[in-house]
Amino acid sequence: MEIVETLRSPGNKIAFVLDYGYFKVGKRFFSPKCYHKSDIEYVSRKSGFETNAFDPAAYPQRTAHYHQKLILASRGFKIWDTDADEFVKHEIRSMFLLNLKPKLIFWQCVDLLIREKIQIPSYNRISDMILKALQARKSELTGLIQSALSLENQKLLDDLFLKADEIDLNSAKSPYKLTTLKKLSQSSKPAKVSEKLDDLF
């Protein structure tokens, strides 16, 4: 409230309190167009101003950035910058090495930022970082597999994605060979056992 008293217009005072409240709860800043009307009216009344004293559409971006710096300093948080960006990217790569799922990685990033007292960026910023890291990890694993597999083993794996009717046009419609390997038959009939052995070998 000491900071609020230094601000000049009623609109800026209301905006600052709203920014502060939202940051205190979410550890991130939101666009003024996302402010709830009921929150604006509540803060206006509690501050002794008219409910129309603050117009989100008229809240200058430069003023909003100034308010954000004051709030970060008062809460002991660091701004999201290139250092924070690189820090989170490194953590995401480490989590992918542990084979964590993207959804879990996202919430681990949020927890990590709160623990390190770093401003949480937008959802899209974190999700894009996770998506890029996932694509990079897939490319890395694909490269390792391609460099380790012989041509013979590559052909054996490719054959698992062929259907009998793709090899023999006179054959009836059939599933991929890989599908047949996933369905284990418990039958002890000689014909079924022989069929399963053919699939396996």
ZATORTI-656295 format. One record per residue (C-alpha): residue in three letters; residue number from 1; chain; z negated, y, x. Coordinates in steps of 0.05 Angstrom, whole numbers, m for minus. Last residue first. Layout:
N
<atom rest="ALA" nr="NUM" kette="A" w="Z" v="Y" u="X"/>
...
This chain:
201
<atom rest="PHE" nr="201" kette="A" w="742" v="m1326" u="204"/>
<atom rest="LEU" nr="200" kette="A" w="693" v="m1299" u="153"/>
<atom rest="ASP" nr="199" kette="A" w="741" v="m1299" u="94"/>
<atom rest="ASP" nr="198" kette="A" w="767" v="m1369" u="111"/>
<atom rest="LEU" nr="197" kette="A" w="695" v="m1393" u="116"/>
<atom rest="LYS" nr="196" kette="A" w="681" v="m1366" u="47"/>
<atom rest="GLU" nr="195" kette="A" w="741" v="m1403" u="18"/>
<atom rest="SER" nr="194" kette="A" w="719" v="m1468" u="51"/>
<atom rest="VAL" nr="193" kette="A" w="649" v="m1461" u="22"/>
<atom rest="LYS" nr="192" kette="A" w="679" v="m1446" u="m47"/>
<atom rest="ALA" nr="191" kette="A" w="725" v="m1507" u="m44"/>
<atom rest="PRO" nr="190" kette="A" w="669" v="m1552" u="m18"/>
<atom rest="LYS" nr="189" kette="A" w="622" v="m1533" u="m75"/>
<atom rest="SER" nr="188" kette="A" w="555" v="m1508" u="m49"/>
<atom rest="SER" nr="187" kette="A" w="558" v="m1442" u="m87"/>
<atom rest="GLN" nr="186" kette="A" w="513" v="m1386" u="m62"/>
<atom rest="SER" nr="185" kette="A" w="571" v="m1339" u="m52"/>
<atom rest="LEU" nr="184" kette="A" w="556" v="m1277" u="m11"/>
<atom rest="LYS" nr="183" kette="A" w="590" v="m1214" u="m36"/>
<atom rest="LYS" nr="182" kette="A" w="594" v="m1165" u="23"/>
<atom rest="LEU" nr="181" kette="A" w="647" v="m1207" u="58"/>
<atom rest="THR" nr="180" kette="A" w="693" v="m1204" u="m3"/>
<atom rest="THR" nr="179" kette="A" w="689" v="m1129" u="m3"/>
<atom rest="LEU" nr="178" kette="A" w="710" v="m1125" u="70"/>
<atom rest="LYS" nr="177" kette="A" w="772" v="m1166" u="53"/>
<atom rest="TYR" nr="176" kette="A" w="793" v="m1112" u="4"/>
<atom rest="PRO" nr="175" kette="A" w="797" v="m1137" u="m67"/>
<atom rest="SER" nr="174" kette="A" w="854" v="m1178" u="m96"/>
<atom rest="LYS" nr="173" kette="A" w="913" v="m1170" u="m142"/>
<atom rest="ALA" nr="172" kette="A" w="953" v="m1234" u="m144"/>
<atom rest="SER" nr="171" kette="A" w="994" v="m1256" u="m83"/>
<atom rest="ASN" nr="170" kette="A" w="1070" v="m1255" u="m85"/>
<atom rest="LEU" nr="169" kette="A" w="1072" v="m1190" u="m45"/>
<atom rest="ASP" nr="168" kette="A" w="1033" v="m1224" u="11"/>
<atom rest="ILE" nr="167" kette="A" w="1001" v="m1175" u="60"/>
<atom rest="GLU" nr="166" kette="A" w="986" v="m1120" u="11"/>
<atom rest="ASP" nr="165" kette="A" w="969" v="m1172" u="m43"/>
<atom rest="ALA" nr="164" kette="A" w="916" v="m1201" u="4"/>
<atom rest="LYS" nr="163" kette="A" w="883" v="m1134" u="10"/>
<atom rest="LEU" nr="162" kette="A" w="874" v="m1096" u="75"/>
<atom rest="PHE" nr="161" kette="A" w="813" v="m1057" u="95"/>
<atom rest="LEU" nr="160" kette="A" w="783" v="m1113" u="136"/>
<atom rest="ASP" nr="159" kette="A" w="848" v="m1116" u="175"/>
<atom rest="ASP" nr="158" kette="A" w="833" v="m1049" u="206"/>
<atom rest="LEU" nr="157" kette="A" w="770" v="m1078" u="237"/>
<atom rest="LEU" nr="156" kette="A" w="807" v="m1136" u="268"/>
<atom rest="LYS" nr="155" kette="A" w="861" v="m1089" u="292"/>
<atom rest="GLN" nr="154" kette="A" w="810" v="m1044" u="326"/>
<atom rest="ASN" nr="153" kette="A" w="778" v="m1105" u="358"/>
<atom rest="GLU" nr="152" kette="A" w="845" v="m1125" u="389"/>
<atom rest="LEU" nr="151" kette="A" w="859" v="m1054" u="412"/>
<atom rest="SER" nr="150" kette="A" w="792" v="m1054" u="448"/>
<atom rest="LEU" nr="149" kette="A" w="736" v="m1013" u="419"/>
<atom rest="ALA" nr="148" kette="A" w="690" v="m971" u="464"/>
<atom rest="SER" nr="147" kette="A" w="732" v="m906" u="469"/>
<atom rest="GLN" nr="146" kette="A" w="747" v="m907" u="395"/>
<atom rest="ILE" nr="145" kette="A" w="674" v="m919" u="377"/>
<atom rest="LEU" nr="144" kette="A" w="649" v="m863" u="421"/>
<atom rest="GLY" nr="143" kette="A" w="701" v="m814" u="395"/>
<atom rest="THR" nr="142" kette="A" w="683" v="m831" u="323"/>
<atom rest="LEU" nr="141" kette="A" w="610" v="m820" u="339"/>
<atom rest="GLU" nr="140" kette="A" w="624" v="m751" u="367"/>
<atom rest="SER" nr="139" kette="A" w="670" v="m732" u="310"/>
<atom rest="LYS" nr="138" kette="A" w="617" v="m754" u="260"/>
<atom rest="ARG" nr="137" kette="A" w="564" v="m713" u="297"/>
<atom rest="ALA" nr="136" kette="A" w="609" v="m651" u="298"/>
<atom rest="GLN" nr="135" kette="A" w="621" v="m659" u="223"/>
<atom rest="LEU" nr="134" kette="A" w="547" v="m665" u="210"/>
<atom rest="ALA" nr="133" kette="A" w="531" v="m604" u="254"/>
<atom rest="LYS" nr="132" kette="A" w="583" v="m563" u="216"/>
<atom rest="LEU" nr="131" kette="A" w="553" v="m585" u="149"/>
<atom rest="ILE" nr="130" kette="A" w="482" v="m570" u="172"/>
<atom rest="MET" nr="129" kette="A" w="501" v="m500" u="196"/>
<atom rest="ASP" nr="128" kette="A" w="538" v="m487" u="131"/>
<atom rest="SER" nr="127" kette="A" w="476" v="m509" u="91"/>
<atom rest="ILE" nr="126" kette="A" w="431" v="m462" u="131"/>
<atom rest="ARG" nr="125" kette="A" w="475" v="m400" u="121"/>
<atom rest="ASN" nr="124" kette="A" w="491" v="m419" u="49"/>
<atom rest="TYR" nr="123" kette="A" w="418" v="m421" u="29"/>
<atom rest="SER" nr="122" kette="A" w="407" v="m350" u="54"/>
<atom rest="PRO" nr="121" kette="A" w="365" v="m335" u="115"/>
<atom rest="ILE" nr="120" kette="A" w="291" v="m351" u="123"/>
<atom rest="GLN" nr="119" kette="A" w="255" v="m298" u="165"/>
<atom rest="ILE" nr="118" kette="A" w="222" v="m330" u="225"/>
<atom rest="LYS" nr="117" kette="A" w="147" v="m344" u="227"/>
<atom rest="GLU" nr="116" kette="A" w="153" v="m406" u="271"/>
<atom rest="ARG" nr="115" kette="A" w="119" v="m448" u="217"/>
<atom rest="ILE" nr="114" kette="A" w="160" v="m415" u="162"/>
<atom rest="LEU" nr="113" kette="A" w="224" v="m428" u="201"/>
<atom rest="LEU" nr="112" kette="A" w="206" v="m500" u="213"/>
<atom rest="ASP" nr="111" kette="A" w="189" v="m513" u="141"/>
<atom rest="VAL" nr="110" kette="A" w="257" v="m485" u="120"/>
<atom rest="CYS" nr="109" kette="A" w="292" v="m526" u="173"/>
<atom rest="GLN" nr="108" kette="A" w="256" v="m590" u="151"/>
<atom rest="TRP" nr="107" kette="A" w="278" v="m574" u="80"/>
<atom rest="PHE" nr="106" kette="A" w="351" v="m573" u="102"/>
<atom rest="ILE" nr="105" kette="A" w="344" v="m634" u="146"/>
<atom rest="LEU" nr="104" kette="A" w="317" v="m674" u="87"/>
<atom rest="LYS" nr="103" kette="A" w="378" v="m656" u="45"/>
<atom rest="PRO" nr="102" kette="A" w="424" v="m672" u="104"/>
<atom rest="LYS" nr="101" kette="A" w="395" v="m742" u="113"/>
<atom rest="LEU" nr="100" kette="A" w="359" v="m758" u="178"/>
<atom rest="ASN" nr="99" kette="A" w="396" v="m802" u="229"/>
<atom rest="LEU" nr="98" kette="A" w="347" v="m785" u="286"/>
<atom rest="LEU" nr="97" kette="A" w="406" v="m756" u="325"/>
<atom rest="PHE" nr="96" kette="A" w="420" v="m714" u="263"/>
<atom rest="MET" nr="95" kette="A" w="350" v="m684" u="270"/>
<atom rest="SER" nr="94" kette="A" w="363" v="m663" u="342"/>
<atom rest="ARG" nr="93" kette="A" w="428" v="m629" u="322"/>
<atom rest="ILE" nr="92" kette="A" w="391" v="m592" u="267"/>
<atom rest="GLU" nr="91" kette="A" w="338" v="m569" u="316"/>
<atom rest="HIS" nr="90" kette="A" w="390" v="m542" u="364"/>
<atom rest="LYS" nr="89" kette="A" w="425" v="m504" u="307"/>
<atom rest="VAL" nr="88" kette="A" w="358" v="m476" u="285"/>
<atom rest="PHE" nr="87" kette="A" w="343" v="m447" u="354"/>
<atom rest="GLU" nr="86" kette="A" w="414" v="m421" u="362"/>
<atom rest="ASP" nr="85" kette="A" w="409" v="m382" u="296"/>
<atom rest="ALA" nr="84" kette="A" w="339" v="m357" u="313"/>
<atom rest="ASP" nr="83" kette="A" w="365" v="m330" u="379"/>
<atom rest="THR" nr="82" kette="A" w="426" v="m299" u="344"/>
<atom rest="ASP" nr="81" kette="A" w="380" v="m262" u="294"/>
<atom rest="TRP" nr="80" kette="A" w="336" v="m276" u="234"/>
<atom rest="ILE" nr="79" kette="A" w="281" v="m225" u="239"/>
<atom rest="LYS" nr="78" kette="A" w="213" v="m245" u="265"/>
<atom rest="PHE" nr="77" kette="A" w="152" v="m249" u="220"/>
<atom rest="GLY" nr="76" kette="A" w="83" v="m218" u="229"/>
<atom rest="ARG" nr="75" kette="A" w="75" v="m200" u="155"/>
<atom rest="SER" nr="74" kette="A" w="71" v="m125" u="168"/>
<atom rest="ALA" nr="73" kette="A" w="128" v="m127" u="218"/>
<atom rest="LEU" nr="72" kette="A" w="173" v="m167" u="171"/>
<atom rest="ILE" nr="71" kette="A" w="156" v="m119" u="114"/>
<atom rest="LEU" nr="70" kette="A" w="172" v="m56" u="155"/>
<atom rest="LYS" nr="69" kette="A" w="238" v="m86" u="179"/>
<atom rest="GLN" nr="68" kette="A" w="256" v="m105" u="107"/>
<atom rest="HIS" nr="67" kette="A" w="242" v="m35" u="82"/>
<atom rest="TYR" nr="66" kette="A" w="291" v="m6" u="133"/>
<atom rest="HIS" nr="65" kette="A" w="343" v="m58" u="113"/>
<atom rest="ALA" nr="64" kette="A" w="334" v="m39" u="40"/>
<atom rest="THR" nr="63" kette="A" w="341" v="35" u="57"/>
<atom rest="ARG" nr="62" kette="A" w="407" v="22" u="92"/>
<atom rest="GLN" nr="61" kette="A" w="430" v="m21" u="34"/>
<atom rest="PRO" nr="60" kette="A" w="419" v="37" u="m15"/>
<atom rest="TYR" nr="59" kette="A" w="384" v="16" u="m81"/>
<atom rest="ALA" nr="58" kette="A" w="428" v="47" u="m135"/>
<atom rest="ALA" nr="57" kette="A" w="448" v="m20" u="m167"/>
<atom rest="PRO" nr="56" kette="A" w="375" v="m41" u="m168"/>
<atom rest="ASP" nr="55" kette="A" w="356" v="20" u="m210"/>
<atom rest="PHE" nr="54" kette="A" w="283" v="40" u="m202"/>
<atom rest="ALA" nr="53" kette="A" w="249" v="94" u="m244"/>
<atom rest="ASN" nr="52" kette="A" w="272" v="61" u="m308"/>
<atom rest="THR" nr="51" kette="A" w="204" v="30" u="m323"/>
<atom rest="GLU" nr="50" kette="A" w="172" v="98" u="m315"/>
<atom rest="PHE" nr="49" kette="A" w="121" v="102" u="m259"/>
<atom rest="GLY" nr="48" kette="A" w="46" v="89" u="m254"/>
<atom rest="SER" nr="47" kette="A" w="50" v="37" u="m198"/>
<atom rest="LYS" nr="46" kette="A" w="25" v="m18" u="m244"/>
<atom rest="ARG" nr="45" kette="A" w="77" v="3" u="m296"/>
<atom rest="SER" nr="44" kette="A" w="135" v="3" u="m247"/>
<atom rest="VAL" nr="43" kette="A" w="112" v="m63" u="m216"/>
<atom rest="TYR" nr="42" kette="A" w="112" v="m97" u="m284"/>
<atom rest="GLU" nr="41" kette="A" w="179" v="m66" u="m306"/>
<atom rest="ILE" nr="40" kette="A" w="214" v="m88" u="m242"/>
<atom rest="ASP" nr="39" kette="A" w="184" v="m158" u="m247"/>
<atom rest="SER" nr="38" kette="A" w="206" v="m165" u="m320"/>
<atom rest="LYS" nr="37" kette="A" w="277" v="m144" u="m301"/>
<atom rest="HIS" nr="36" kette="A" w="279" v="m199" u="m249"/>
<atom rest="TYR" nr="35" kette="A" w="309" v="m178" u="m182"/>
<atom rest="CYS" nr="34" kette="A" w="372" v="m217" u="m166"/>
<atom rest="LYS" nr="33" kette="A" w="416" v="m155" u="m166"/>
<atom rest="PRO" nr="32" kette="A" w="371" v="m127" u="m112"/>
<atom rest="SER" nr="31" kette="A" w="396" v="m182" u="m64"/>
<atom rest="PHE" nr="30" kette="A" w="340" v="m226" u="m39"/>
<atom rest="PHE" nr="29" kette="A" w="297" v="m227" u="24"/>
<atom rest="ARG" nr="28" kette="A" w="264" v="m289" u="53"/>
<atom rest="LYS" nr="27" kette="A" w="195" v="m319" u="63"/>
<atom rest="GLY" nr="26" kette="A" w="197" v="m341" u="m11"/>
<atom rest="VAL" nr="25" kette="A" w="129" v="m319" u="m37"/>
<atom rest="LYS" nr="24" kette="A" w="110" v="m262" u="10"/>
<atom rest="PHE" nr="23" kette="A" w="184" v="m243" u="14"/>
<atom rest="TYR" nr="22" kette="A" w="189" v="m235" u="m62"/>
<atom rest="GLY" nr="21" kette="A" w="126" v="m193" u="m64"/>
<atom rest="TYR" nr="20" kette="A" w="146" v="m149" u="m6"/>
<atom rest="ASP" nr="19" kette="A" w="215" v="m136" u="m33"/>
<atom rest="LEU" nr="18" kette="A" w="186" v="m119" u="m102"/>
<atom rest="VAL" nr="17" kette="A" w="134" v="m73" u="m71"/>
<atom rest="PHE" nr="16" kette="A" w="188" v="m39" u="m29"/>
<atom rest="ALA" nr="15" kette="A" w="234" v="m30" u="m89"/>
<atom rest="ILE" nr="14" kette="A" w="179" v="2" u="m131"/>
<atom rest="LYS" nr="13" kette="A" w="163" v="51" u="m75"/>
<atom rest="ASN" nr="12" kette="A" w="237" v="66" u="m63"/>
<atom rest="GLY" nr="11" kette="A" w="247" v="81" u="m136"/>
<atom rest="PRO" nr="10" kette="A" w="186" v="126" u="m140"/>
<atom rest="SER" nr="9" kette="A" w="215" v="169" u="m84"/>
<atom rest="ARG" nr="8" kette="A" w="181" v="187" u="m19"/>
<atom rest="LEU" nr="7" kette="A" w="154" v="128" u="19"/>
<atom rest="THR" nr="6" kette="A" w="91" v="139" u="61"/>
<atom rest="GLU" nr="5" kette="A" w="46" v="116" u="4"/>
<atom rest="VAL" nr="4" kette="A" w="82" v="49" u="2"/>
<atom rest="ILE" nr="3" kette="A" w="65" v="37" u="75"/>
<atom rest="GLU" nr="2" kette="A" w="m9" v="46" u="60"/>
<atom rest="MET" nr="1" kette="A" w="0" v="0" u="0"/>
